[in-house]
Amino acid sequence: MKKRLEIGTEAKELDEKPIIERIKIKKYSINKIIVALLFYFLMLFLFSIYL
Amino acid sequence: MELIISIIILAFLFEMVDSTAGMGFGTSLAPILFLFGYKPLQVVPVLLISETITGFIDSFFAHEFKNVHFSFHPFNDSTKITLIIAFFGCFGIFLSIIISYYGIQFPIYFIKLYVAILVLIMGTLSLMKVRLMRIKQYRSQLKMVIAFSVLAGFNKGIGGGGYGPVVTLGQLFSGVYEKSATAIASFAEAVTSLVGFFTFILISISGVEIDLMLLPSIFAGGFIAALFAPYLVRIFPNKIWRYVIPIYASSVGIILLFNLF
């Protein structure tokens, strides 16, 4: 018997919800985006010094 | 530091497509940069650094936005598949850099022709599979994913490119959900690119000079795309990506063929 894997279950469940639900993201996700943007500007600052 | 607006825009556009469709950043951007007159040692290491950072960012936010679920304690199926794909990719990229460093010549025209035809056929078959079979079941097959990972690693090893397209389309053939397949491909490419960059560092120790002049521009455009692409993947329904990915892959195959003739 072929071994089968479970991948994408959460994505599939989310897809079954209306688009309004998919547009909403949690507050901690927004915080992570802000941290990523800070990392982005920090990297650009470091590039301006070292490159 | 010099920021080049045209390269920032190109990096943003190709990374946006790469993060949403799981392929195309290196395959599309590298030839354009060569056309601009940049040399391989100015382009390849920079693309590897950029793909490492954007790949990790893209897969992190794909997990955050529930396009895929990665687990490390214990490893879940998505993580295992990522590591398998990354392993063969790392082996392939290490081999290709060492081969090119020692000046071993492969018939590059035929290798690129083979990769272009392979990507075109896989893209077309994926599209036909969607149209004809109307897949409802997303229960992927491990052996098939491993087989495509070996094939992608082999492509990378012989220097023909096409790692992303083969890995992503291979997952679709194996039944992986499209949204998750692109995130897994990004994560695997990040690991592979990291190994590739370390291999370049090894080579640079022995005297090969690497130029990172393009890094700020490619990073500036690519990072923002990698940050927001997973959100787009989340919002749009999977049936859109089911068509977009194979159509885009077929286009990449056609462009590769046009570049050869």
Interface residues (C-beta under 8 A of the other chain):
Chain A: K2 K3 R4 L5 E6 I7 G8 T9 E10 A11 K12 L14 D15 I19 R22 I23 I25 S29 K32 I33 A36 L37 Y40 M43 L44 F47 S48 L51
Chain B: M1 I53 I57 F61 E64 F65 K66 N67 V68 H69 N76 D77 S78 I81 Y138 R139 S140 Q141 L142 K143 V145 G175 V176 Y177 K179 S180 A181 I184 L212 M213 L215 P216 F219 A220 F223 I224 L227 Y231 R234 I235 P237 N238
